[in-house]
Amino acid sequence: MARLSIDLRSDTVTHPTPEMRRAMAEAELGDDVFGDDPTVIELEQRAAELTGKEAALFVPSGTMGNLASLMAHVPRGGEIIGGEGNHSFAHEAANYAVVVGAAMKLLPWDDAGRMDPPTIRAAFRHPDDPHDPVSALVMLENTHADSMGQPLPSSYVEDIAEVAHAGGVPLHVDGARIFNAAVALGEPVGALLAAADSATFCLSKGLSCPVGSVVVGTRDFIWRARRARKLLGGGMRQAGVLAAPGLIALRDGPAGMVERLAEDHANALRLAQGLAQIPGVTALDPARVRTNFVFFELSRPELRLRFLEALAGHGVGMIDYPGGDRIRALTHYGIEQRDIDEALVAVRRALSDVGLAPSPIAA
């Protein structure tokens, strides 16, 4: 693969800031499996404070965070209600089935990434019917990736929590990019998660940490999730070297990495507005860019893999997004406005390379 000078494949490609690297080298350490790594403890306390939950658990990845949460909530043979294409179903190697032993009921969602509350209510299984799995959990994803990173406001989360709790089950939020949602909506993360029983969020995406996610919820839930983490091999020892960047990322104001997510959103909008003006680019409404996601298609979708290869040859990375003809670009720390402008030039050149650029290429 060609060297990518502008990597828009994902916000997981971010590198830690220089301050994060120093903090990793200087972190105060203990043994996290024994529960005495002071840096991990401080990170978990900060995460619980920010999200308004009783306790938190540092885990190596968002996938493990979601899986440990499912293991803590869902009995074997239970059923999870979630949206079609949700991350646990589509992108986590069927771990909900293989490890948890659960089924998943998939529901449609609208262009704002929202499942209909009455449809969720109707999806609950009859508790007295031995033919049915037991409804055990409702799951949301915020931001909602497949709808181009749409943020779900607290009012919607509250509505879904009401449905879940009326059905006697908890609500879990896969909040991999919950801080993007908070910045886009102007709502604190605690408000977005107030009605949820548990949540995960990633440190290693827009928050720019090299490794890690956090699970939050009640103390009892976190104890069960901690046991699940150990079962999965996620018990780490001197994990403070990984937790230290998280403390920097979660600081308030410009000293942290949350507030600056607005720059990523602005760059994503600039990219979408530029792409929408390029002949050969289709299925893109820049007004739908709410966070750091940009989806688009080509007028000849069969050329998209060749286009991506040509684009990489011009130093810009994007990906073929699963489940259709869409191409995805994500903005993140390390991508500046000038990179967006250079990426747009590269897109024109790559389209020309595959025969989809009738207009002159910008210099």
C-alpha positions as CSV (number, residue, x, y, z in Angstrom):
1,M,0.0,0.0,0.0
2,A,1.2,3.5,-0.8
3,R,2.3,5.7,2.1
4,L,-0.7,7.8,3.2
5,S,0.2,11.4,3.9
6,I,-3.5,12.1,4.6
7,D,-5.2,9.2,6.3
8,L,-9.0,9.4,6.4
9,R,-9.6,5.7,6.7
10,S,-10.7,6.0,10.4
11,D,-10.2,8.1,13.5
12,T,-8.5,5.0,14.9
13,V,-5.3,6.0,13.0
14,T,-4.7,9.0,15.3
15,H,-1.4,9.2,17.1
16,P,-1.0,10.3,20.7
17,T,0.0,13.9,21.4
18,P,3.5,14.6,22.6
19,E,2.1,15.3,26.0
20,M,0.4,11.8,26.0
21,R,3.7,10.2,25.1
22,R,5.4,11.9,28.0
23,A,2.6,10.9,30.4
24,M,3.0,7.3,29.3
25,A,6.7,7.3,30.2
26,E,6.1,9.0,33.5
27,A,2.9,7.3,34.7
28,E,2.6,6.1,38.3
29,L,2.1,2.3,38.1
30,G,0.7,-0.6,40.0
31,D,-1.0,-3.9,39.1
32,D,-4.5,-3.3,37.7
33,V,-5.6,-6.9,38.1
34,F,-5.0,-6.4,41.9
35,G,-6.8,-3.1,41.6
36,D,-3.9,-1.0,42.7
37,D,-2.7,0.8,39.5
38,P,-3.2,4.5,40.6
39,T,-3.3,5.9,37.1
40,V,-6.0,3.4,36.0
41,I,-8.0,4.2,39.2
42,E,-7.8,7.9,38.5
43,L,-8.9,7.4,34.9
44,E,-11.8,5.2,35.9
45,Q,-12.9,7.8,38.5
46,R,-12.7,10.6,36.0
47,A,-14.7,8.6,33.4
48,A,-17.4,7.8,36.0
49,E,-17.5,11.5,37.0
50,L,-17.9,12.7,33.4
51,T,-20.6,10.2,32.5
52,G,-22.5,10.5,35.7
53,K,-22.2,6.8,36.6
54,E,-21.2,5.1,39.8
55,A,-18.1,3.3,38.5
56,A,-16.0,2.6,35.4
57,L,-13.7,0.0,34.0
58,F,-10.7,0.5,31.7
59,V,-10.6,-2.1,28.9
60,P,-8.2,-2.7,26.0
61,S,-10.7,-2.0,23.2
62,G,-14.2,-0.9,22.4
63,T,-15.0,-4.4,21.2
64,M,-14.0,-5.9,24.6
65,G,-16.0,-3.1,26.4
66,N,-19.2,-4.0,24.5
67,L,-18.6,-7.7,24.9
68,A,-17.9,-7.4,28.7
69,S,-21.1,-5.3,29.0
70,L,-23.2,-7.9,27.1
71,M,-21.7,-10.7,29.3
72,A,-22.6,-8.6,32.4
73,H,-26.2,-8.0,31.3
74,V,-27.4,-10.9,29.1
75,P,-27.9,-14.5,30.1
76,R,-27.2,-17.4,27.8
77,G,-30.1,-17.7,25.4
78,G,-31.1,-14.1,25.9
79,E,-31.9,-11.7,23.1
80,I,-30.5,-8.3,22.5
81,I,-32.6,-5.7,20.6
82,G,-30.5,-3.4,18.5
83,G,-30.4,-1.6,15.2
84,E,-29.6,-3.2,11.9
85,G,-25.8,-3.0,11.2
86,N,-25.0,-2.2,14.9
87,H,-21.4,-2.6,15.7
88,S,-21.7,-5.6,18.0
89,F,-23.7,-7.4,15.4
90,A,-21.8,-6.4,12.2
91,H,-18.2,-5.7,13.2
92,E,-17.3,-7.7,16.3
93,A,-16.9,-11.2,14.9
94,A,-20.3,-12.4,16.2
95,N,-18.9,-12.4,19.7
96,Y,-22.5,-11.8,21.1
97,A,-23.3,-15.3,19.8
98,V,-20.0,-17.1,20.2
99,V,-19.1,-15.8,23.7
100,V,-22.3,-14.5,25.3
101,G,-24.5,-17.2,23.7
102,A,-27.1,-14.6,22.9
103,A,-29.4,-13.9,19.9
104,M,-29.9,-10.4,18.4
105,K,-33.1,-8.9,17.1
106,L,-32.3,-6.3,14.5
107,L,-34.6,-3.4,13.8
108,P,-34.7,-0.7,11.1
109,W,-33.5,2.8,11.8
110,D,-34.3,6.1,10.1
111,D,-32.0,8.6,8.5
112,A,-31.2,10.1,11.9
113,G,-30.0,6.7,13.1
114,R,-33.0,6.1,15.3
115,M,-35.1,3.0,15.9
116,D,-38.8,3.7,16.4
117,P,-39.8,3.3,20.1
118,P,-43.1,1.5,19.3
119,T,-41.1,-0.9,17.0
120,I,-38.7,-1.6,19.9
121,R,-41.6,-2.2,22.2
122,A,-43.2,-4.7,19.8
123,A,-39.8,-6.5,19.5
124,F,-40.0,-7.8,23.1
125,R,-40.6,-11.5,23.2
126,H,-43.5,-13.0,25.1
127,P,-42.0,-14.0,28.5
128,D,-44.3,-17.0,28.9
129,D,-43.7,-18.6,25.5
130,P,-41.1,-21.3,25.8
131,H,-40.4,-21.0,22.0
132,D,-39.1,-17.5,22.4
133,P,-35.7,-16.3,23.6
134,V,-35.8,-14.0,26.6
135,S,-35.6,-10.3,25.8
136,A,-32.6,-9.2,27.9
137,L,-31.2,-5.9,26.7
138,V,-31.8,-2.9,24.4
139,M,-28.7,-1.4,22.7
140,L,-28.1,1.9,21.1
141,E,-25.1,3.2,19.2
142,N,-24.2,6.9,19.7
143,T,-22.9,8.3,17.4
144,H,-24.7,6.1,14.9
145,A,-22.1,5.0,12.4
146,D,-24.2,3.6,9.6
147,S,-26.3,6.8,9.3
148,M,-23.1,8.8,8.7
149,G,-22.3,9.4,12.3
150,Q,-25.6,11.0,13.4
151,P,-25.7,12.0,17.1
152,L,-28.6,10.8,19.3
153,P,-29.8,13.5,21.7
154,S,-30.6,12.8,25.3
155,S,-34.4,13.1,24.7
156,Y,-34.3,10.1,22.3
157,V,-32.1,8.1,24.7
158,E,-34.6,8.8,27.4
159,D,-37.4,7.6,25.2
160,I,-35.6,4.3,24.5
161,A,-34.7,3.8,28.1
162,E,-38.3,4.2,29.1
163,V,-39.3,1.4,26.6
164,A,-36.4,-0.8,27.8
165,H,-37.2,-0.4,31.4
166,A,-41.0,-0.9,30.8
167,G,-40.0,-4.2,29.3
168,G,-37.9,-5.1,32.4
169,V,-34.5,-4.9,30.6
170,P,-31.5,-2.4,30.8
171,L,-30.3,0.0,28.1
172,H,-26.7,-0.2,27.0
173,V,-25.2,2.5,24.8
174,D,-22.3,1.7,22.5
175,G,-20.8,5.2,22.9
176,A,-17.6,4.6,20.9
177,R,-17.9,8.2,19.7
178,I,-20.2,9.6,22.5
179,F,-18.0,12.7,22.9
180,N,-18.4,13.5,19.2
181,A,-22.2,13.3,19.9
182,A,-21.9,15.6,22.9
183,V,-19.9,18.2,21.0
184,A,-22.2,18.1,18.0
185,L,-25.3,18.4,20.1
186,G,-24.0,20.8,22.7
187,E,-25.0,18.4,25.5
188,P,-22.8,17.0,28.3
189,V,-21.9,13.4,28.0
190,G,-23.6,12.8,31.4
191,A,-26.9,14.1,30.0
192,L,-26.6,11.8,26.9
193,L,-26.1,8.8,29.2
194,A,-28.2,9.7,32.2
195,A,-31.0,7.3,31.2
196,A,-28.7,4.5,30.1
197,D,-27.8,1.7,32.5
198,S,-24.4,1.2,31.0
199,A,-22.2,2.5,28.2
200,T,-18.8,2.2,26.6
201,F,-16.7,4.9,25.0
202,C,-13.4,4.8,23.1
203,L,-10.3,6.7,24.0
204,S,-8.5,5.5,20.9
205,K,-10.7,7.2,18.3
206,G,-11.3,11.0,18.2
207,L,-9.8,11.4,21.7
208,S,-6.4,10.4,20.2
209,C,-5.2,7.9,22.8
210,P,-3.1,5.0,21.5
211,V,-5.1,2.2,23.2
212,G,-8.2,1.7,25.3
213,S,-11.9,2.1,26.0
214,V,-13.9,2.6,29.2
215,V,-17.1,0.9,30.4
216,V,-19.3,2.8,32.8
217,G,-22.4,1.9,34.9
218,T,-23.5,0.9,38.4
219,R,-20.9,-0.6,40.8
220,D,-22.6,-4.0,40.6
221,F,-22.6,-3.9,36.8
222,I,-18.9,-2.9,36.7
223,W,-18.0,-5.8,39.0
224,R,-19.7,-8.2,36.6
225,A,-18.0,-6.5,33.7
226,R,-14.6,-6.7,35.5
227,R,-15.1,-10.5,35.9
228,A,-16.0,-10.7,32.2
229,R,-12.9,-8.7,31.3
230,K,-10.7,-11.2,33.2
231,L,-12.4,-14.1,31.4
232,L,-11.7,-12.5,28.1
233,G,-8.0,-12.0,28.8
234,G,-8.3,-8.3,29.3
235,G,-6.9,-8.1,32.8
236,M,-3.7,-6.0,32.4
237,R,-1.0,-5.4,34.9
238,Q,0.9,-2.0,34.8
239,A,-1.9,-0.6,32.7
240,G,-1.3,2.9,33.8
241,V,1.1,3.4,30.9
242,L,-2.0,3.0,28.7
243,A,-4.4,4.9,31.0
244,A,-2.3,8.0,31.3
245,P,-3.2,9.4,27.9
246,G,-6.9,9.0,28.8
247,L,-6.5,11.4,31.7
248,I,-5.1,14.0,29.3
249,A,-7.9,13.3,26.8
250,L,-10.6,13.7,29.3
251,R,-9.4,17.0,30.8
252,D,-11.8,19.9,30.6
253,G,-11.5,22.7,28.0
254,P,-8.6,23.2,25.5
255,A,-6.2,21.2,27.7
256,G,-8.1,18.0,26.8
257,M,-9.1,16.4,23.6
258,V,-12.9,16.6,23.8
259,E,-13.5,20.3,22.9
260,R,-11.3,20.0,19.8
261,L,-13.6,17.4,18.3
262,A,-15.5,20.4,16.9
263,E,-12.5,21.0,14.6
264,D,-12.9,17.4,13.2
265,H,-16.6,18.1,12.6
266,A,-15.8,21.3,10.8
267,N,-13.2,19.6,8.6
268,A,-15.7,16.8,7.8
269,L,-18.2,19.4,6.6
270,R,-15.5,21.1,4.5
271,L,-14.6,17.8,2.9
272,A,-18.3,16.9,2.2
273,Q,-19.0,20.3,0.7
274,G,-15.9,20.0,-1.6
275,L,-16.8,16.4,-2.6
276,A,-20.3,17.4,-3.4
277,Q,-19.0,19.7,-6.1
278,I,-16.9,17.1,-7.9
279,P,-18.4,15.4,-10.9
280,G,-18.5,11.6,-10.4
281,V,-19.3,11.9,-6.7
282,T,-22.9,11.1,-5.7
283,A,-25.2,10.3,-2.8
284,L,-23.7,13.0,-0.6
285,D,-25.7,15.7,1.2
286,P,-23.3,17.9,3.2
287,A,-26.1,19.0,5.4
288,R,-26.1,15.5,6.9
289,V,-22.6,15.9,8.2
290,R,-23.0,16.3,12.0
291,T,-19.8,14.8,13.3
292,N,-16.6,13.5,11.7
293,F,-18.2,11.0,9.3
294,V,-18.5,11.5,5.5
295,F,-20.1,8.9,3.2
296,F,-20.3,9.2,-0.5
297,E,-20.7,7.1,-3.6
298,L,-19.5,7.2,-7.2
299,S,-21.6,7.5,-10.2
300,R,-20.1,4.2,-11.3
301,P,-19.9,2.3,-8.0
302,E,-18.2,-0.7,-9.6
303,L,-15.1,1.6,-9.9
304,R,-14.9,2.4,-6.2
305,L,-12.1,-0.1,-5.4
306,R,-10.0,1.1,-8.3
307,F,-10.7,4.7,-7.2
308,L,-9.6,3.9,-3.6
309,E,-6.4,2.3,-4.9
310,A,-5.8,5.4,-7.1
311,L,-6.5,7.7,-4.2
312,A,-4.0,5.9,-2.0
313,G,-1.5,6.3,-4.8
314,H,-2.0,10.0,-4.4
315,G,-1.4,9.7,-0.7
316,V,-4.9,9.8,0.6
317,G,-6.7,7.0,2.5
318,M,-10.4,6.3,2.5
319,I,-12.2,2.9,2.8
320,D,-14.9,0.9,1.1
321,Y,-17.7,0.9,3.7
322,P,-19.3,-2.5,4.3
323,G,-23.0,-3.1,3.3
324,G,-23.3,-1.1,0.1
325,D,-21.5,1.1,-2.4
326,R,-20.4,3.7,0.1
327,I,-17.0,5.2,0.5
328,R,-16.1,6.5,4.0
329,A,-13.8,9.2,5.1
330,L,-13.3,10.2,8.8
331,T,-11.6,13.3,10.1
332,H,-9.5,13.3,13.3
333,Y,-6.7,14.8,15.3
334,G,-3.7,15.4,12.9
335,I,-6.0,16.3,10.0
336,E,-6.0,20.1,9.3
337,Q,-8.0,22.2,6.9
338,R,-5.1,22.3,4.4
339,D,-5.2,18.4,4.4
340,I,-8.8,18.5,3.5
341,D,-8.1,20.8,0.6
342,E,-5.2,18.6,-0.6
343,A,-7.5,15.5,-0.2
344,L,-10.1,17.1,-2.5
345,V,-7.4,17.6,-5.2
346,A,-6.3,14.0,-4.8
347,V,-10.0,12.9,-5.2
348,R,-10.2,14.7,-8.5
349,R,-7.0,13.2,-9.7
350,A,-8.0,9.7,-8.6
351,L,-11.4,10.1,-10.4
352,S,-9.5,11.1,-13.5
353,D,-7.3,8.1,-13.2
354,V,-10.4,5.8,-13.3
355,G,-12.2,7.8,-16.0
356,L,-14.7,9.6,-13.9
357,A,-13.5,13.2,-14.0
358,P,-14.9,15.2,-16.9
359,S,-13.9,18.6,-15.6
360,P,-10.4,19.9,-15.2
361,I,-8.5,18.9,-12.1
362,A,-7.7,21.6,-9.6
363,A,-4.1,22.6,-9.4
